[in-house]
Amino acid sequence: MLSSDRRKVLTLLAALPLAGCGFTPVYGTNGSGGALRGRIAYRAPDTPEGFRLRTRLEDRLGRTEQGDYLLTVQLDIEEVAVVISSAQDINRFNLPGEATWVLTEPDNDTPLASGTAATFTAYSAFGTTVATREAQNDARDRLAIALADLIVTDLIVASAP
């Protein structure tokens, strides 16, 4: 019983600093994340990575054909060998990726917000050709998802009042 009361008090004390700082949930009723939902149309490269990125953006921010805003994304993905065996076989690859994005109004090229999101992922090339190809495809999907999540975070920060 005493342990339960202690947890309640500690929880209240932990939340106390947030009460006075103007903290508002991003996806709350007045949050900046909810204000963007369903208002952005997307333009990404016509590649598997571009498709996955666009799908993730739609999952996070909603899908619309004609939005109040247009988000244009350019992807730059490299493939770097990082582990080479003594037999000169490449056993692991890094995939550093960069997504340069610009948010505009559909009929106006003046950027409302822009930025660059960068991260990386990796995959193992130690196995059969089929396994290596699947690992590469999975790594590219993970990279596109991570870049989309970083873009969403940047958009939410940029749209905050």
C-alpha positions in Angstrom: 0.0 0.0 0.0 2.8 2.4 0.9 4.6 1.5 -2.3 1.5 2.4 -4.4 1.2 5.8 -2.7 4.8 6.5 -3.2 4.5 5.8 -7.0 1.6 8.2 -7.2 3.5 11.0 -5.5 6.6 10.4 -7.6 4.5 10.5 -10.8 2.9 13.8 -9.8 6.3 15.2 -8.9 7.7 14.1 -12.3 4.8 15.8 -14.2 5.1 19.0 -12.2 7.8 20.7 -14.2 5.9 20.1 -17.5 2.8 21.8 -16.1 4.4 25.2 -16.0 6.5 25.1 -19.2 3.8 25.4 -21.8 4.1 21.8 -22.9 1.4 20.7 -25.3 1.2 17.3 -26.9 2.1 17.4 -30.6 -0.9 15.2 -31.6 -3.3 16.8 -29.0 -6.3 19.0 -29.8 -4.2 22.1 -30.3 -0.9 20.4 -31.3 1.0 21.2 -34.4 1.1 17.6 -35.6 -2.7 17.5 -35.8 -2.8 20.7 -37.8 -0.8 19.1 -40.6 -2.7 15.9 -40.8 -4.5 15.4 -44.2 -3.2 18.8 -45.5 0.0 17.8 -47.3 0.4 16.2 -50.8 3.8 14.4 -51.4 6.2 14.3 -54.3 9.1 11.8 -53.9 11.3 9.9 -56.4 9.8 7.2 -58.4 11.9 4.4 -56.8 11.2 1.7 -54.3 12.7 3.9 -51.6 10.7 6.9 -52.7 7.5 4.8 -52.6 8.3 3.5 -49.1 9.1 7.1 -47.9 5.9 8.4 -49.4 3.9 5.6 -47.8 5.4 6.3 -44.4 4.7 10.0 -44.7 1.1 9.2 -45.5 0.8 6.9 -42.5 2.1 9.6 -40.2 0.5 12.8 -41.7 -2.5 11.5 -43.7 -3.1 11.0 -47.4 -4.6 13.6 -49.7 -4.6 14.2 -53.4 -4.8 18.0 -53.4 -3.4 19.3 -50.2 -2.9 22.8 -48.8 0.8 22.1 -49.0 3.2 20.2 -51.2 6.1 18.3 -49.7 8.9 17.6 -52.3 11.6 15.1 -51.3 14.8 14.3 -53.0 16.7 11.1 -51.9 20.4 10.4 -52.0 21.3 6.9 -50.9 24.8 5.4 -51.1 26.2 2.0 -50.5 29.5 1.7 -48.7 31.4 -1.5 -48.1 32.5 -1.6 -44.4 33.6 -5.2 -43.7 36.0 -6.9 -46.2 37.3 -10.4 -45.4 40.8 -11.6 -45.9 39.5 -13.3 -49.0 38.4 -9.8 -50.3 34.7 -10.6 -49.9 32.5 -7.8 -48.8 30.5 -9.0 -45.8 28.7 -5.9 -44.6 27.4 -2.7 -46.2 26.4 0.7 -44.8 23.6 2.6 -46.5 23.9 6.3 -45.6 21.0 8.3 -46.8 20.0 11.9 -47.1 16.5 13.3 -47.8 16.3 17.0 -48.8 12.8 18.3 -48.4 10.9 21.5 -49.3 7.4 22.4 -48.1 5.6 24.8 -50.4 2.1 25.8 -51.4 1.0 24.0 -54.5 0.9 27.0 -56.8 3.8 28.8 -55.2 7.5 27.8 -55.4 8.4 29.9 -52.3 9.5 27.5 -49.6 7.5 27.6 -46.3 10.0 25.3 -44.7 12.9 23.1 -45.8 15.5 20.9 -44.4 17.7 17.8 -44.7 17.2 14.6 -42.9 20.2 12.1 -42.7 20.7 8.7 -41.2 22.0 5.3 -42.1 21.3 1.6 -41.9 23.3 -1.5 -42.7 22.9 -5.0 -43.9 24.9 -8.2 -44.0 26.1 -9.7 -47.3 27.2 -12.9 -45.7 25.1 -15.7 -47.2 23.4 -16.7 -50.4 22.8 -14.2 -53.2 19.0 -14.3 -52.5 19.6 -13.7 -48.7 21.9 -10.8 -49.5 19.4 -9.2 -51.9 16.6 -9.5 -49.4 18.8 -8.0 -46.7 19.6 -5.1 -49.0 16.0 -4.5 -49.9 15.0 -4.6 -46.2 17.8 -2.2 -45.3 16.6 0.3 -48.0 13.0 0.0 -46.7 14.2 0.7 -43.1 16.3 3.7 -44.4 13.3 5.2 -46.2 11.1 4.8 -43.1 13.7 6.4 -40.8 14.2 9.3 -43.2 10.4 9.8 -43.4 10.1 9.9 -39.6 12.9 12.5 -39.4 11.1 14.6 -42.0 7.9 14.4 -40.0 9.7 15.5 -36.9 11.2 18.4 -38.7 7.8 19.4 -40.1 6.2 19.4 -36.7 8.9 21.5 -35.2 8.8 23.9 -38.2 5.0 24.3 -37.8 4.9 24.8 -34.1 3.8 28.3 -33.1 
